[in-house]
Amino acid sequence: MTVELGGMSQCAAHLQVTQSAISQTIAKLEAGIGAPLFDRTMRPMGLTVSGKSLFARGQALIAHARATYDDVREGASLPISSVTIAMSFSLANLLTAPILKQLGTRADQWNIRSGISMEHQGEFLARDIDMMVTGSFNLEHRGALELNPVFEESFILVFPKDYNEPVDLPSTLPSLPLIRFSRLTGMGQQIERQIVRMKLKLPQLIEVESSHQQLALVAAGLGWTITTPVCLAAVPELQSELRPEPMTRGRFSRQVQIVSRAGELGDIPQQTAAECQRALRGEVFAKTMQNFPWMADQLVWPDEASQAG
């Protein structure tokens, strides 16, 4: 866990123990093995050759033990013990029911967590979460992961319904203030990077952590924002008060995918991705497409991407 979370202090905070307790546990492990596992001269602290070997083999053993247990239960026609899946608030509101309706019998217990993706990543690396439905993930540990794409969506601009001024970023800035999505989130950070690339000078006035808050403020006429089609689809009750527009210049996108540890959940991650695609493509986006037909051009599905390739 110290390796996965990036240091002893992070591990201690996650386990709610002192850093000294973590340090002593590692020291005892090193004494038992007879070799140092961490290079303490590095900042941040890194693994030695022995540490890398032990970490890789330990990860493989944990994955094998979980897979063996699940295989035995599956062979006996029994569900696996539990699955913990994490999503953003918007995705959780849209996808929890479809996932459980289709796959609920595959596990004795499902734990659904919703919240900020950056927090979920730490919990995933600490093995507190089995799967994430996310559009924001740092893939530095990609070798140990299974990634199942759901869809790709381009970011869009959203203004109040009665905002009649022309939209021409980056040459002409809206007269309303930008309502920012929290920079503590992966999506918020991606938006901010694009704002910097486009050299937009936007004052800091309002920043929120919920896409529902964000779009409710736009609907109330308090500003404009940058968001995604799925966030817009999650608030059908607000769509009549909004004026969404595609980004004609500076277009950028994110890929929503199922992230899981390789070889631990059988075909559940793949089936989860398929169910998410079915629900989003066939149900969630239906009203949004009726209201804004151009939105279809902002979405790319895995089968379309493979045909284009």
WOVEN-V820934 format. One record per residue. N is the residue number from 1. RES is the residue in one small letter. SS is DSSP state (hx for helix, st for strand, lp for the rest). OMEGA is omega in whole degrees, 0 to 359 (none if undefined). Layout:
N,RES,SS,OMEGA
N,RES,SS,OMEGA
//
This chain:
1,m,lp,178
2,t,hx,179
3,v,hx,186
4,e,hx,182
5,l,hx,172
6,g,lp,177
7,g,lp,182
8,m,hx,182
9,s,hx,178
10,q,hx,179
11,c,hx,180
12,a,hx,180
13,a,hx,181
14,h,hx,182
15,l,hx,181
16,q,lp,173
17,v,lp,180
18,t,lp,176
19,q,hx,178
20,s,hx,179
21,a,hx,178
22,i,hx,180
23,s,hx,180
24,q,hx,179
25,t,hx,179
26,i,hx,180
27,a,hx,178
28,k,hx,179
29,l,hx,179
30,e,hx,179
31,a,hx,180
32,g,hx,180
33,i,hx,181
34,g,lp,180
35,a,lp,176
36,p,lp,180
37,l,lp,181
38,f,st,174
39,d,st,186
40,r,lp,176
41,t,lp,181
42,m,lp,175
43,r,lp,0
44,p,lp,183
45,m,lp,182
46,g,st,179
47,l,st,169
48,t,lp,177
49,v,hx,178
50,s,hx,180
51,g,hx,178
52,k,hx,180
53,s,hx,180
54,l,hx,181
55,f,hx,181
56,a,hx,181
57,r,hx,178
58,g,hx,177
59,q,hx,180
60,a,hx,180
61,l,hx,179
62,i,hx,179
63,a,hx,180
64,h,hx,179
65,a,hx,179
66,r,hx,181
67,a,hx,179
68,t,hx,180
69,y,hx,181
70,d,hx,179
71,d,hx,180
72,v,hx,180
73,r,hx,179
74,e,hx,178
75,g,hx,177
76,a,lp,180
77,s,lp,178
78,l,lp,176
79,p,lp,175
80,i,st,190
81,s,st,183
82,s,st,175
83,v,st,174
84,t,st,184
85,i,st,183
86,a,st,180
87,m,st,170
88,s,lp,180
89,f,hx,182
90,s,hx,180
91,l,hx,179
92,a,hx,179
93,n,hx,184
94,l,hx,194
95,l,hx,183
96,t,hx,182
97,a,hx,179
98,p,hx,180
99,i,hx,183
100,l,hx,179
101,k,hx,184
102,q,hx,190
103,l,hx,186
104,g,hx,182
105,t,hx,182
106,r,hx,180
107,a,st,176
108,d,st,183
109,q,st,175
110,w,st,174
111,n,st,182
112,i,st,178
113,r,st,176
114,s,st,182
115,g,lp,185
116,i,lp,186
117,s,hx,182
118,m,hx,176
119,e,hx,179
120,h,hx,181
121,q,hx,177
122,g,hx,179
123,e,hx,177
124,f,hx,180
125,l,hx,177
126,a,lp,177
127,r,lp,174
128,d,lp,179
129,i,lp,181
130,d,lp,182
131,m,st,172
132,m,st,167
133,v,st,192
134,t,st,172
135,g,lp,181
136,s,lp,179
137,f,lp,176
138,n,lp,189
139,l,hx,181
140,e,hx,178
141,h,hx,190
142,r,hx,184
143,g,hx,183
144,a,hx,187
145,l,st,169
146,e,st,182
147,l,st,178
148,n,st,183
149,p,st,174
150,v,st,175
151,f,st,175
152,e,st,181
153,e,st,176
154,s,st,175
155,f,st,182
156,i,st,175
157,l,st,178
158,v,st,181
159,f,st,172
160,p,st,183
161,k,lp,185
162,d,lp,177
163,y,lp,189
164,n,lp,181
165,e,lp,178
166,p,lp,180
167,v,lp,183
168,d,st,176
169,l,lp,1
170,p,lp,186
171,s,lp,180
172,t,st,180
173,l,lp,176
174,p,lp,179
175,s,lp,178
176,l,lp,177
177,p,lp,176
178,l,st,172
179,i,st,188
180,r,st,170
181,f,st,189
182,s,lp,177
183,r,lp,170
184,l,lp,180
185,t,lp,178
186,g,hx,180
187,m,hx,178
188,g,hx,179
189,q,hx,179
190,q,hx,178
191,i,hx,181
192,e,hx,178
193,r,hx,180
194,q,hx,176
195,i,hx,178
196,v,hx,180
197,r,hx,181
198,m,lp,178
199,k,lp,178
200,l,lp,177
201,k,lp,186
202,l,lp,181
203,p,lp,179
204,q,lp,180
205,l,lp,185
206,i,st,176
207,e,st,184
208,v,st,181
209,e,lp,183
210,s,lp,178
211,s,hx,176
212,h,hx,175
213,q,hx,183
214,q,hx,184
215,l,hx,175
216,a,hx,178
217,l,hx,176
218,v,hx,179
219,a,hx,179
220,a,lp,177
221,g,lp,185
222,l,lp,180
223,g,lp,175
224,w,st,183
225,t,st,172
226,i,st,183
227,t,st,181
228,t,st,179
229,p,hx,182
230,v,hx,176
231,c,hx,176
232,l,hx,180
233,a,hx,182
234,a,lp,180
235,v,lp,182
236,p,hx,182
237,e,hx,181
238,l,hx,190
239,q,hx,180
240,s,hx,181
241,e,hx,185
242,l,st,174
243,r,st,177
244,p,st,179
245,e,st,175
246,p,st,174
247,m,lp,181
248,t,lp,175
249,r,lp,181
250,g,lp,182
251,r,lp,176
252,f,lp,188
253,s,st,173
254,r,st,178
255,q,st,175
256,v,st,184
257,q,st,173
258,i,st,179
259,v,st,178
260,s,st,176
261,r,st,186
262,a,lp,170
263,g,lp,185
264,e,lp,187
265,l,lp,181
266,g,lp,182
267,d,lp,182
268,i,hx,178
269,p,hx,179
270,q,hx,179
271,q,hx,177
272,t,hx,178
273,a,hx,180
274,a,hx,180
275,e,hx,176
276,c,hx,177
277,q,hx,182
278,r,hx,183
279,a,hx,182
280,l,hx,185
281,r,hx,186
282,g,hx,186
283,e,hx,190
284,v,hx,185
285,f,lp,186
286,a,hx,182
287,k,hx,181
288,t,hx,179
289,m,hx,178
290,q,hx,181
291,n,hx,185
292,f,lp,185
293,p,hx,181
294,w,hx,182
295,m,hx,180
296,a,hx,181
297,d,hx,180
298,q,hx,185
299,l,st,175
300,v,st,181
301,w,st,185
302,p,hx,180
303,d,hx,177
304,e,hx,180
305,a,hx,180
306,s,hx,178
307,q,hx,179
308,a,hx,180
309,g,lp,none
//
